[in-house]
């Protein structure tokens, strides 16, 4: 069984959803760009499926997600709903007090 040494990153934008896989030296191993879908999840799944075909999935140690969707919603002040945020990451995050 291969050791987990790859990282998966996903960014959801207003037009496209991008996925990349990086190795331990931050070298690009695989990438994908698919249209962002109205439900967002389908676009994420599609982007991940493309890069997953190009690497051994058992080598992926963790994933990172980012979105400009949320940023755009806040800046444009539309499509906003009440949300709750739960932060689980102590003890390192104790240096930054909850907002």
PyMOL CGO cylinders between C-alpha atoms (Angstrom):
from pymol import cmd
from pymol.cgo import CYLINDER

trace = [
    CYLINDER, 0.00, 0.00, 0.00, 1.49, 3.40, -0.99, 0.3, 1, 1, 1, 1, 1, 1,
    CYLINDER, 1.49, 3.40, -0.99, 2.11, 6.01, 1.68, 0.3, 1, 1, 1, 1, 1, 1,
    CYLINDER, 2.11, 6.01, 1.68, -0.22, 9.04, 1.67, 0.3, 1, 1, 1, 1, 1, 1,
    CYLINDER, -0.22, 9.04, 1.67, 1.88, 11.86, 0.23, 0.3, 1, 1, 1, 1, 1, 1,
    CYLINDER, 1.88, 11.86, 0.23, -0.52, 13.85, -1.95, 0.3, 1, 1, 1, 1, 1, 1,
    CYLINDER, -0.52, 13.85, -1.95, -2.85, 16.76, -1.14, 0.3, 1, 1, 1, 1, 1, 1,
    CYLINDER, -2.85, 16.76, -1.14, -6.09, 17.57, -2.92, 0.3, 1, 1, 1, 1, 1, 1,
    CYLINDER, -6.09, 17.57, -2.92, -7.20, 21.18, -3.26, 0.3, 1, 1, 1, 1, 1, 1,
    CYLINDER, -7.20, 21.18, -3.26, -10.56, 22.41, -4.57, 0.3, 1, 1, 1, 1, 1, 1,
    CYLINDER, -10.56, 22.41, -4.57, -11.63, 25.99, -5.29, 0.3, 1, 1, 1, 1, 1, 1,
    CYLINDER, -11.63, 25.99, -5.29, -15.22, 26.81, -6.18, 0.3, 1, 1, 1, 1, 1, 1,
    CYLINDER, -15.22, 26.81, -6.18, -15.51, 29.98, -8.22, 0.3, 1, 1, 1, 1, 1, 1,
    CYLINDER, -15.51, 29.98, -8.22, -18.44, 31.75, -9.78, 0.3, 1, 1, 1, 1, 1, 1,
    CYLINDER, -18.44, 31.75, -9.78, -17.68, 30.28, -13.21, 0.3, 1, 1, 1, 1, 1, 1,
    CYLINDER, -17.68, 30.28, -13.21, -15.38, 27.29, -12.70, 0.3, 1, 1, 1, 1, 1, 1,
    CYLINDER, -15.38, 27.29, -12.70, -14.52, 24.77, -10.04, 0.3, 1, 1, 1, 1, 1, 1,
    CYLINDER, -14.52, 24.77, -10.04, -10.85, 23.81, -9.98, 0.3, 1, 1, 1, 1, 1, 1,
    CYLINDER, -10.85, 23.81, -9.98, -9.20, 20.79, -8.40, 0.3, 1, 1, 1, 1, 1, 1,
    CYLINDER, -9.20, 20.79, -8.40, -5.48, 20.13, -8.07, 0.3, 1, 1, 1, 1, 1, 1,
    CYLINDER, -5.48, 20.13, -8.07, -3.34, 17.40, -6.56, 0.3, 1, 1, 1, 1, 1, 1,
    CYLINDER, -3.34, 17.40, -6.56, 0.07, 18.40, -5.19, 0.3, 1, 1, 1, 1, 1, 1,
    CYLINDER, 0.07, 18.40, -5.19, 2.93, 16.22, -3.98, 0.3, 1, 1, 1, 1, 1, 1,
    CYLINDER, 2.93, 16.22, -3.98, 5.04, 16.81, -0.86, 0.3, 1, 1, 1, 1, 1, 1,
    CYLINDER, 5.04, 16.81, -0.86, 7.26, 19.24, -2.79, 0.3, 1, 1, 1, 1, 1, 1,
    CYLINDER, 7.26, 19.24, -2.79, 4.20, 21.27, -3.88, 0.3, 1, 1, 1, 1, 1, 1,
    CYLINDER, 4.20, 21.27, -3.88, 4.62, 20.05, -7.44, 0.3, 1, 1, 1, 1, 1, 1,
    CYLINDER, 4.62, 20.05, -7.44, 1.45, 19.76, -9.51, 0.3, 1, 1, 1, 1, 1, 1,
    CYLINDER, 1.45, 19.76, -9.51, 0.50, 16.12, -10.09, 0.3, 1, 1, 1, 1, 1, 1,
    CYLINDER, 0.50, 16.12, -10.09, -3.00, 16.54, -11.59, 0.3, 1, 1, 1, 1, 1, 1,
    CYLINDER, -3.00, 16.54, -11.59, -5.47, 19.34, -12.30, 0.3, 1, 1, 1, 1, 1, 1,
    CYLINDER, -5.47, 19.34, -12.30, -9.03, 19.82, -13.50, 0.3, 1, 1, 1, 1, 1, 1,
    CYLINDER, -9.03, 19.82, -13.50, -11.33, 22.71, -14.36, 0.3, 1, 1, 1, 1, 1, 1,
    CYLINDER, -11.33, 22.71, -14.36, -15.07, 22.12, -14.66, 0.3, 1, 1, 1, 1, 1, 1,
    CYLINDER, -15.07, 22.12, -14.66, -18.03, 24.50, -14.77, 0.3, 1, 1, 1, 1, 1, 1,
    CYLINDER, -18.03, 24.50, -14.77, -19.40, 25.49, -11.36, 0.3, 1, 1, 1, 1, 1, 1,
    CYLINDER, -19.40, 25.49, -11.36, -22.84, 23.98, -10.95, 0.3, 1, 1, 1, 1, 1, 1,
    CYLINDER, -22.84, 23.98, -10.95, -25.87, 25.69, -9.37, 0.3, 1, 1, 1, 1, 1, 1,
    CYLINDER, -25.87, 25.69, -9.37, -25.85, 23.16, -6.51, 0.3, 1, 1, 1, 1, 1, 1,
    CYLINDER, -25.85, 23.16, -6.51, -22.03, 23.54, -6.12, 0.3, 1, 1, 1, 1, 1, 1,
    CYLINDER, -22.03, 23.54, -6.12, -21.65, 19.92, -4.92, 0.3, 1, 1, 1, 1, 1, 1,
    CYLINDER, -21.65, 19.92, -4.92, -21.95, 18.40, -8.39, 0.3, 1, 1, 1, 1, 1, 1,
    CYLINDER, -21.95, 18.40, -8.39, -19.18, 20.64, -9.69, 0.3, 1, 1, 1, 1, 1, 1,
    CYLINDER, -19.18, 20.64, -9.69, -16.93, 19.70, -6.77, 0.3, 1, 1, 1, 1, 1, 1,
    CYLINDER, -16.93, 19.70, -6.77, -17.61, 16.00, -7.34, 0.3, 1, 1, 1, 1, 1, 1,
    CYLINDER, -17.61, 16.00, -7.34, -16.91, 16.34, -11.07, 0.3, 1, 1, 1, 1, 1, 1,
    CYLINDER, -16.91, 16.34, -11.07, -13.59, 18.14, -10.52, 0.3, 1, 1, 1, 1, 1, 1,
    CYLINDER, -13.59, 18.14, -10.52, -12.48, 15.59, -7.92, 0.3, 1, 1, 1, 1, 1, 1,
    CYLINDER, -12.48, 15.59, -7.92, -13.47, 12.72, -10.22, 0.3, 1, 1, 1, 1, 1, 1,
    CYLINDER, -13.47, 12.72, -10.22, -11.23, 14.08, -12.99, 0.3, 1, 1, 1, 1, 1, 1,
    CYLINDER, -11.23, 14.08, -12.99, -8.11, 14.35, -10.81, 0.3, 1, 1, 1, 1, 1, 1,
    CYLINDER, -8.11, 14.35, -10.81, -8.89, 11.07, -9.01, 0.3, 1, 1, 1, 1, 1, 1,
    CYLINDER, -8.89, 11.07, -9.01, -8.63, 9.25, -12.35, 0.3, 1, 1, 1, 1, 1, 1,
    CYLINDER, -8.63, 9.25, -12.35, -5.07, 10.55, -12.73, 0.3, 1, 1, 1, 1, 1, 1,
    CYLINDER, -5.07, 10.55, -12.73, -3.62, 9.58, -9.34, 0.3, 1, 1, 1, 1, 1, 1,
    CYLINDER, -3.62, 9.58, -9.34, -3.70, 6.71, -6.87, 0.3, 1, 1, 1, 1, 1, 1,
    CYLINDER, -3.70, 6.71, -6.87, -6.46, 7.90, -4.51, 0.3, 1, 1, 1, 1, 1, 1,
    CYLINDER, -6.46, 7.90, -4.51, -4.92, 6.02, -1.59, 0.3, 1, 1, 1, 1, 1, 1,
    CYLINDER, -4.92, 6.02, -1.59, -1.97, 8.42, -1.76, 0.3, 1, 1, 1, 1, 1, 1,
    CYLINDER, -1.97, 8.42, -1.76, -4.16, 11.45, -0.94, 0.3, 1, 1, 1, 1, 1, 1,
    CYLINDER, -4.16, 11.45, -0.94, -3.61, 12.38, 2.69, 0.3, 1, 1, 1, 1, 1, 1,
    CYLINDER, -3.61, 12.38, 2.69, -5.97, 15.37, 3.02, 0.3, 1, 1, 1, 1, 1, 1,
    CYLINDER, -5.97, 15.37, 3.02, -8.08, 17.82, 1.09, 0.3, 1, 1, 1, 1, 1, 1,
    CYLINDER, -8.08, 17.82, 1.09, -8.44, 21.61, 1.21, 0.3, 1, 1, 1, 1, 1, 1,
    CYLINDER, -8.44, 21.61, 1.21, -11.45, 23.54, -0.02, 0.3, 1, 1, 1, 1, 1, 1,
    CYLINDER, -11.45, 23.54, -0.02, -11.89, 27.19, -0.78, 0.3, 1, 1, 1, 1, 1, 1,
    CYLINDER, -11.89, 27.19, -0.78, -14.64, 29.18, -2.38, 0.3, 1, 1, 1, 1, 1, 1,
    CYLINDER, -14.64, 29.18, -2.38, -15.07, 32.56, -3.92, 0.3, 1, 1, 1, 1, 1, 1,
    CYLINDER, -15.07, 32.56, -3.92, -18.83, 31.86, -3.91, 0.3, 1, 1, 1, 1, 1, 1,
    CYLINDER, -18.83, 31.86, -3.91, -19.10, 32.87, -0.26, 0.3, 1, 1, 1, 1, 1, 1,
    CYLINDER, -19.10, 32.87, -0.26, -16.87, 35.90, -0.74, 0.3, 1, 1, 1, 1, 1, 1,
    CYLINDER, -16.87, 35.90, -0.74, -18.93, 37.06, -3.71, 0.3, 1, 1, 1, 1, 1, 1,
    CYLINDER, -18.93, 37.06, -3.71, -22.18, 36.61, -1.79, 0.3, 1, 1, 1, 1, 1, 1,
    CYLINDER, -22.18, 36.61, -1.79, -20.89, 38.78, 1.05, 0.3, 1, 1, 1, 1, 1, 1,
    CYLINDER, -20.89, 38.78, 1.05, -19.47, 41.46, -1.25, 0.3, 1, 1, 1, 1, 1, 1,
    CYLINDER, -19.47, 41.46, -1.25, -22.57, 41.57, -3.45, 0.3, 1, 1, 1, 1, 1, 1,
    CYLINDER, -22.57, 41.57, -3.45, -24.90, 41.24, -0.43, 0.3, 1, 1, 1, 1, 1, 1,
    CYLINDER, -24.90, 41.24, -0.43, -27.20, 38.76, -2.13, 0.3, 1, 1, 1, 1, 1, 1,
    CYLINDER, -27.20, 38.76, -2.13, -27.98, 35.11, -1.59, 0.3, 1, 1, 1, 1, 1, 1,
    CYLINDER, -27.98, 35.11, -1.59, -27.04, 35.44, 2.08, 0.3, 1, 1, 1, 1, 1, 1,
    CYLINDER, -27.04, 35.44, 2.08, -28.59, 33.24, 4.74, 0.3, 1, 1, 1, 1, 1, 1,
    CYLINDER, -28.59, 33.24, 4.74, -28.00, 32.86, 8.45, 0.3, 1, 1, 1, 1, 1, 1,
    CYLINDER, -28.00, 32.86, 8.45, -25.30, 30.31, 9.17, 0.3, 1, 1, 1, 1, 1, 1,
    CYLINDER, -25.30, 30.31, 9.17, -23.60, 28.80, 12.17, 0.3, 1, 1, 1, 1, 1, 1,
    CYLINDER, -23.60, 28.80, 12.17, -19.88, 28.21, 12.29, 0.3, 1, 1, 1, 1, 1, 1,
    CYLINDER, -19.88, 28.21, 12.29, -18.35, 25.49, 14.42, 0.3, 1, 1, 1, 1, 1, 1,
    CYLINDER, -18.35, 25.49, 14.42, -14.58, 25.64, 14.86, 0.3, 1, 1, 1, 1, 1, 1,
    CYLINDER, -14.58, 25.64, 14.86, -12.87, 22.37, 15.79, 0.3, 1, 1, 1, 1, 1, 1,
    CYLINDER, -12.87, 22.37, 15.79, -9.12, 22.65, 15.73, 0.3, 1, 1, 1, 1, 1, 1,
    CYLINDER, -9.12, 22.65, 15.73, -7.62, 23.13, 19.18, 0.3, 1, 1, 1, 1, 1, 1,
    CYLINDER, -7.62, 23.13, 19.18, -5.12, 23.54, 20.64, 0.3, 1, 1, 1, 1, 1, 1,
    CYLINDER, -5.12, 23.54, 20.64, -3.37, 25.42, 17.81, 0.3, 1, 1, 1, 1, 1, 1,
    CYLINDER, -3.37, 25.42, 17.81, -6.37, 27.67, 17.15, 0.3, 1, 1, 1, 1, 1, 1,
    CYLINDER, -6.37, 27.67, 17.15, -6.58, 28.82, 20.75, 0.3, 1, 1, 1, 1, 1, 1,
    CYLINDER, -6.58, 28.82, 20.75, -4.12, 31.56, 19.82, 0.3, 1, 1, 1, 1, 1, 1,
    CYLINDER, -4.12, 31.56, 19.82, -6.95, 33.20, 17.84, 0.3, 1, 1, 1, 1, 1, 1,
    CYLINDER, -6.95, 33.20, 17.84, -10.00, 33.99, 19.90, 0.3, 1, 1, 1, 1, 1, 1,
    CYLINDER, -10.00, 33.99, 19.90, -13.43, 33.14, 18.43, 0.3, 1, 1, 1, 1, 1, 1,
    CYLINDER, -13.43, 33.14, 18.43, -15.06, 36.10, 16.72, 0.3, 1, 1, 1, 1, 1, 1,
]
cmd.load_cgo(trace, "trace")
